[in-house]
Amino acid sequence: MLPSRIGGQPLRLAASRQNPGHRPSSVTFNPARRPASGGSRSVSSSSSSSSSANPSSGAKAKIPARLPGMSENDHDVERYLRENHQRLFENNKKWAADRLKQDPDFFTRLAAGQSPEYLWIGCSDSRIPAEQITGLEAGEAFVHRNIANMVISTDLNVMSVINYAVRHLKVKHVVVCGHYGCGGVKAAMTPKDMGLLNPWLRNIRDVYRLYEKELDAITDEQKRYNRLVELNVIEQCRNIVKTADVQHSFEENRYPIVHGWVFNFEDGSITDLNIDMKQMLGGIQKIYNLTD
């Protein structure tokens, strides 16, 4: 049997002295309460009620950072965000009232259904609202947006949008609108692991590969970046022309017409890349014809 005491001390205390890295239990032997003879020894627990009641006592409370627009002494971020987003509802009420004032039948027509002339495929960038930069009204554009305005044949989201817009809404125009300064295109030009974005950005890298000779000949980095933005738009237009929905509709109705545009933040202008629909369709029909 192992001894319970070493040198007149409880075994665990002696062990802790032999091993400085060991923290002794808060339960300790109290010699003042040792019985005169025999019997069990009393133990007392060290008091830690104050620290357990307030585990952070002595620690300085963390003050959350203020968001832009918050007053100097206001650190209630959640309250501020809840109150701040209410302005969207106020804006909505004002917008609805203004529209009724300008056109009493506006919402009646809106509720009756949609027949947009345009399918807009743009970048998710928050600075490029399709209707605002083109002057279109609600109901005039069917809008789809994603990172870098991509049209990927395996993306059921964009393929479903094209199918519905062309076959059911009978849109007359399909616009792919990119923009200079596109973060998605910039990321694709960077030799870096982007994690979940890698499969998406690879499609832009494939565009670079197709036009590698032209792009590598551009020595100015910004101009090369801008040109890749344009070429990416052109290739997404080509991907639209490759779809069965667009090919069948164009053969039967001579629409939709596919357009490639690029938005410029510096002056708010849109550049038309002048996509030749017939030429582009003729160029892909040998391999991608789906109308037979």
N, C-alpha and C positions, 0 to 999 in steps of 0.2 A: 504494500500500500504506500502511495506517495505521501510524504509528510505534509501536514496542513500549515506548518509554521517553520520559518527559517530564521534563526537568530532572534527569536522572540517576537517576530513580526509576521503578520499574515503573508501567506505565500505570494499573492498577487502583487503586494507592495514591494516585496523583495525583488520579484521579477522585474518590476518596472524600474527599479533603481539599477538593476543590471543592464536594462535596455532603455537608454534615455529617450529613444524614439517612441516608446509606448506611453499612451496617455492613460493614467489610472482612472478607475471608475469614480464617480462622485459619491458612491457609497463607501464610507470609511469606518474603521473600527474606532470607537470612542472609549478610551481607557477610563474616563471618569465615571462611566456607567457600568464598569465591569463588576459582575457579581462577586461576592466574597468567596463563594466556593461553588464549584460545579455549575450546572445549568448552562443555558445558552447565553451567548453574549448579545448585547443590544447593539443595534446599528442605527445611525441617523443619516438622513439624506441631506446633502448640502443644499441650502436654500437657493433657488434660482427663479423664484416666482416673479421677480421684477423683470428679469430678462425674457422669461417665457411669455409674460403678458405683453411685452412690447419687443418683439424680436428685432425691430429696427432701431431700438433706442441707441442713441449715440451716432447713428448713421444719418447723414444729411439727406433729406427728401429730395428726389430728383424733380426739377422743375422743367416741364416740357417746353420745347422751343416754340416761339410765337411764329405764326404764319404771316405772310405779307397781308397787311390790312388790319391786323389785330392791334389793339391799343397796348401801350407799354406795360401796363400792369395786368393784362389779361393773358392767362395761360390755359384757359379752358378751351382747348382745341376742338373737342367734340361739339361743345355748345356752339362755338363760332361756325363750324362747318354746317351744323344743322340749320342755324339761322341764315347763313349766307346763301345756301342753295334755295331758299324760299324765293329768292329774286327771280328764279326761272318761272315760277308759277305767276308771279306778278307780271313778268314780261309776256307770258302767254295770254293773260287776260287783256293786256293792252293791245297785243297783236290781234287777237280775235275781235276786239271792239273796233280797232282801226279798219280791219278788213270788212266788217259789216257796214261800217260807215261809208267806205269807198264803193263797196259792191254788196248790196243786200242779199244777192242770190249766190254769193261765193260758196258758202258752206253747203247749200242745197246741191249745187253742182258737184262739189267735192264728195258728198255722201252718195251721189248717184253712181260713182264708179270712176275708173281711170282709163285714159287712152293716151299715154305719153308718146310723144314723137321720138324721144331719145332714150337709149340705154347708155348710162354713164358708168364706165368702169374707171375708178380713180384710186389714188393713194389714200390710205387711212389718215394721213397727216391732217391734223385739226385745222390747219390754216387754209384749206382748200375746199370750202363748201360749194358744191356743184351749182346750186341754184343762184347763190349770191354772186359768184364771179361771172356768170353768164346771163343774169337777168331773167332767168326762167322762173315761172310761178309753180306753186305746189300742184302736182298732178301732171307736169310737163316732162319730167325726167324720172325714169326708173333707175335707181342708183345702187351700185355695188362698189364697195371700197375694201381694199386690203393693203398690206404692206407692199409698196413699190408697184401698185397697179398691175398685178400679175394675172395672166390667163393661163392656167395650168390644166392640162387635160385630165389629170387625176384628182383635181379639186372639185368635188361634187357640188360645193357651194356655188362657185362661179359658173360651172356648167349648167346647174339648175336655173340660175338667174338668166343665162343666155337663152336657154330653152323656153322659159316662160315669157321672156320679153319678146322673142322673135316669133314663136309659134302662137302664142295666145294674145299678147298685147299688140302684136303686129307693129313693132317700132320701125321707124323709117331710117333711123341713124343709130349706129353704135360708135360711141366715142371712148377711146382709151386716152386718158389725160394723166400724164406724168408731171413731174415738176423738177426744175433745177434745184440742187441742194437736197436731193432725196437721200434720206438716211439709209434706206434699204440698199440702194445702189452703192452708196459709199461703203457700207459694211461688206458688200460683196467684193469690193476692190481691196479689202483688207485681209491679209493672210493670217486669219485668227479663228480659233474655234469659237463659234457663236452658239454652241449648245443646240437647243431646240430649233433655232432659226436655220441651222445648217442645211436641211433639206430644201427649205424655201429659197434661201439665198443661192443655192446651187444652180437654180434656173437662171439667175442673173449672171452667174459665172459662166454658164453655158452660152449666154449671149456674147460675153466677152470672147470666149473661145471662137465663136463663129466669125467675129470681126477682129480677131487678135492682130492681124497685120495692120489694119487701118488704125486701130487704137494705139498700138505700140509706136506707130509713126508720129503720133502727136506728142511732142516733147513737153508741152505745158500741162502740168498735172490737172489744173482746173478745167482746161479745155477738153482734156481727155475724159474727165469725169462728166462734164456736160454732154459730151458726145455719146457716152455710154447710156446716159439717161434717155437720149433721143433714140438710140438703137434699141434699147429695151422696149420703148413704146412701139416701135415699128414691129418688133418680133411678137409682141402681144397682139397686135393687130393681125399679124399673120396666123397666130394661133386661133383667133376668132374665125378667120376665113376657112380654116381647116375643119371647123365643126360642121356636122351634117345639117344642123338647124339653119345656119346661115347659108350654106350652099343650096339647099332645097328652096329656101325662100327667095334667094336672089335669082335662081333659075326660073322660078314661077312668076315672081312679081317685080324683079329688078331692084329690089331692096331687101334688107337694109344696106345702106352705104356705110362702110367702116372708115373712121377718121382717127388720126393720131395727132394729139396735141400735147404741148408742154407749157406749163404755167411758170411764170417768172415772178418770184417774190419781190424783186427789186423795183418793178414798176407796175405789177399787177396785170401784165399783158399775157395773152395766150398766143403761142406760136403754132401755126398749122404746119405739120410735116408733109402735107399734101400726099397722102396715101392714094395711090392709083388702084382702086378696087378691082377693076377688070384685069389689070396687069398682074396684081398680086394673086388673084384667083387663078389666072392662067398659068402662073408660075408654079403653083402647087398641085394642079389637077392631075398630072401624070402619076403622082404617088398618093396624093391625099383626096382624090375625087371620091365622093360618097353619094353621088346622085344617080348612078346607073342602077 
